[in-house]
Amino acid sequence: MDYSRVTVRYNNQVKEVKEDGLVLLDETQNEYFLASDLILFTAGSQPSSIIKQLDIEKDPRSQKILVTDSLCSKQYSNVFALGDCSLIEGNSVPATAQVAVQQSFTITKNILRQLNNEERKENKPLEKFQYLDLGEMLSLGDYDATISSLNGWFGLSGPLAFVGRRAVYALRMPTTVQSVKAGIAAGAVTTGKFISNVFSFLHHEEADGSKKSSSNDGSRGSTVTVNEAK
Ligand SMILES: Cc1cc2nc3c(=O)[nH]c(=O)nc-3n(C[C@H](O)[C@H](O)[C@H](O)COP(=O)(O)OP(=O)(O)OC[C@H]3O[C@@H](n4cnc5c(N)ncnc54)[C@H](O)[C@@H]3O)c2cc1C
């Protein structure tokens, strides 16, 4: 690391992220500013303090609530947990929104099944959670994104991926009102960016006096890749 001129600052805390750098607290809680061109966030996450206080069986290492593959607590069958605060014993799934949303459907069905079982004196088994990896979508800033799906078989990047990502988010909102709001927001951002690209293109044309295409990132073309399944 030293050879590559990488400085590692241990036990420093990020207090604030600014456009031109970070406000940090050192080991002695002294505040200082670190100028940066590019900031990459790689911090981990931990369950909220309320989970730590709960008297329920947890995974000793992560302090997440241990659940069965039906997503109910190992200890209390009428307590369900999903998302970042839970850990399925023997079946680790990523801590992502995609997982949390899929788990919410399983939990809804299982709560209803438990209530029906109690009411009708039945013993129908609970549904087991099965994670379906739909792929990954990543925003790469202004009018740029990447989408990878079908186990890496399908890939899309550039402005089309940016629009596609926003459209998928809108479609997957839990309620119609939220979908419409997200759709309008996506449409507004895309139209705004399109108009600003047209203006920037025309400005370049005017400045250069020739038909030279704009070289800003917004005009970057989209790339679609279709690979053999991994
Ligand atoms: C910087 C960052 C980027 C991420 N990017 C992605 C991504 O691109 N794609 C992806 O799939 N995942 C991403 N994730 C992960 C994703 O956000 C989580 O996996 C997902 O939100 C987990 O959902 P959850 O419902 O378990 O928790 P959360 O979404 O955190 O919801 C927990 C809710 O509980 C509320 N809460 C907390 N304490 C209390 C309390 N005492 N009383 C009442 N309410 C309370 C919180 O306010 C919050 O609304 C990212 C996470 C981070 C931190």
The ligand as an SDF file (V2000), in Angstrom:
LIG
                    3D

 53 58  0  0  0  0  0  0  0  0999 V2000
  -25.5670    3.7120    0.7750 C   0  0  0  0  0  0  0  0  0  0  0  0
  -26.4070    2.4950    0.4840 C   0  0  0  0  0  0  0  0  0  0  0  0
  -26.6680    2.1580   -0.8250 C   0  0  0  0  0  0  0  0  0  0  0  0
  -27.4520    1.0490   -1.1140 C   0  0  0  0  0  0  0  0  0  0  0  0
  -27.7110    0.7420   -2.4190 N   0  0  0  0  0  0  0  0  0  0  0  0
  -28.4910   -0.2990   -2.7060 C   0  0  0  0  0  0  0  0  0  0  0  0
  -28.8060   -0.6060   -4.0450 C   0  0  0  0  0  0  0  0  0  0  0  0
  -28.3860    0.0730   -4.9800 O   0  0  0  0  0  0  0  0  0  0  0  0
  -29.5920   -1.6800   -4.2890 N   0  0  0  0  0  0  0  0  0  0  0  0
  -30.0970   -2.4520   -3.2790 C   0  0  0  0  0  0  0  0  0  0  0  0
  -30.8440   -3.4020   -3.5600 O   0  0  0  0  0  0  0  0  0  0  0  0
  -29.8090   -2.2020   -1.9990 N   0  0  0  0  0  0  0  0  0  0  0  0
  -29.0270   -1.1470   -1.6820 C   0  0  0  0  0  0  0  0  0  0  0  0
  -28.7150   -0.8710   -0.3780 N   0  0  0  0  0  0  0  0  0  0  0  0
  -29.2110   -1.7670    0.6640 C   0  0  0  0  0  0  0  0  0  0  0  0
  -30.6910   -1.4950    0.9240 C   0  0  0  0  0  0  0  0  0  0  0  0
  -30.8860   -0.1090    1.1890 O   0  0  0  0  0  0  0  0  0  0  0  0
  -31.1530   -2.3090    2.1270 C   0  0  0  0  0  0  0  0  0  0  0  0
  -30.7690   -3.6550    1.9570 O   0  0  0  0  0  0  0  0  0  0  0  0
  -32.6540   -2.2590    2.2630 C   0  0  0  0  0  0  0  0  0  0  0  0
  -33.0750   -0.9200    2.4320 O   0  0  0  0  0  0  0  0  0  0  0  0
  -33.0790   -3.0990    3.4640 C   0  0  0  0  0  0  0  0  0  0  0  0
  -34.4340   -2.8830    3.7130 O   0  0  0  0  0  0  0  0  0  0  0  0
  -34.9570   -2.9770    5.2010 P   0  0  0  0  0  0  0  0  0  0  0  0
  -36.4490   -2.8210    5.1090 O   0  0  0  0  0  0  0  0  0  0  0  0
  -34.4280   -4.1770    5.8760 O   0  0  0  0  0  0  0  0  0  0  0  0
  -34.3140   -1.7470    5.9890 O   0  0  0  0  0  0  0  0  0  0  0  0
  -34.4940   -0.1970    5.7410 P   0  0  0  0  0  0  0  0  0  0  0  0
  -34.7960    0.1080    4.3260 O   0  0  0  0  0  0  0  0  0  0  0  0
  -33.3010    0.4270    6.3880 O   0  0  0  0  0  0  0  0  0  0  0  0
  -35.8060    0.1550    6.5590 O   0  0  0  0  0  0  0  0  0  0  0  0
  -35.8260    0.1670    7.9570 C   0  0  0  0  0  0  0  0  0  0  0  0
  -36.8170    1.2450    8.3580 C   0  0  0  0  0  0  0  0  0  0  0  0
  -37.0120    1.1700    9.7650 O   0  0  0  0  0  0  0  0  0  0  0  0
  -37.0590    2.4830   10.2680 C   0  0  0  0  0  0  0  0  0  0  0  0
  -36.7240    2.4320   11.6920 N   0  0  0  0  0  0  0  0  0  0  0  0
  -35.5120    2.2830   12.2720 C   0  0  0  0  0  0  0  0  0  0  0  0
  -35.6190    2.2830   13.6200 N   0  0  0  0  0  0  0  0  0  0  0  0
  -36.9250    2.4360   13.8930 C   0  0  0  0  0  0  0  0  0  0  0  0
  -37.6760    2.5300   15.0880 C   0  0  0  0  0  0  0  0  0  0  0  0
  -37.0680    2.4690   16.2710 N   0  0  0  0  0  0  0  0  0  0  0  0
  -39.0050    2.6950   14.9830 N   0  0  0  0  0  0  0  0  0  0  0  0
  -39.6180    2.7710   13.7770 C   0  0  0  0  0  0  0  0  0  0  0  0
  -38.9650    2.6810   12.6070 N   0  0  0  0  0  0  0  0  0  0  0  0
  -37.6440    2.5280   12.6620 C   0  0  0  0  0  0  0  0  0  0  0  0
  -36.0360    3.2410    9.4440 C   0  0  0  0  0  0  0  0  0  0  0  0
  -36.2920    4.6120    9.4770 O   0  0  0  0  0  0  0  0  0  0  0  0
  -36.3020    2.6540    8.0540 C   0  0  0  0  0  0  0  0  0  0  0  0
  -37.2840    3.3500    7.3590 O   0  0  0  0  0  0  0  0  0  0  0  0
  -27.9620    0.2490   -0.0610 C   0  0  0  0  0  0  0  0  0  0  0  0
  -27.6830    0.5920    1.2720 C   0  0  0  0  0  0  0  0  0  0  0  0
  -26.9120    1.6920    1.5430 C   0  0  0  0  0  0  0  0  0  0  0  0
  -26.6180    2.0440    2.9700 C   0  0  0  0  0  0  0  0  0  0  0  0
  1  2  1  0
  2  3  1  0
  2 52  2  0
  3  4  2  0
  4  5  1  0
  4 50  1  0
  5  6  2  0
  6  7  1  0
  6 13  1  0
  7  8  2  0
  7  9  1  0
  9 10  1  0
 10 11  2  0
 10 12  1  0
 12 13  2  0
 13 14  1  0
 14 15  1  0
 14 50  1  0
 15 16  1  0
 16 17  1  0
 16 18  1  0
 18 19  1  0
 18 20  1  0
 20 21  1  0
 20 22  1  0
 22 23  1  0
 23 24  1  0
 24 25  2  0
 24 26  1  0
 24 27  1  0
 27 28  1  0
 28 29  2  0
 28 30  1  0
 28 31  1  0
 31 32  1  0
 32 33  1  0
 33 34  1  0
 33 48  1  0
 34 35  1  0
 35 36  1  0
 35 46  1  0
 36 37  1  0
 36 45  1  0
 37 38  2  0
 38 39  1  0
 39 40  1  0
 39 45  2  0
 40 41  1  0
 40 42  2  0
 42 43  1  0
 43 44  2  0
 44 45  1  0
 46 47  1  0
 46 48  1  0
 48 49  1  0
 50 51  2  0
 51 52  1  0
 52 53  1  0
M  END
$$$$
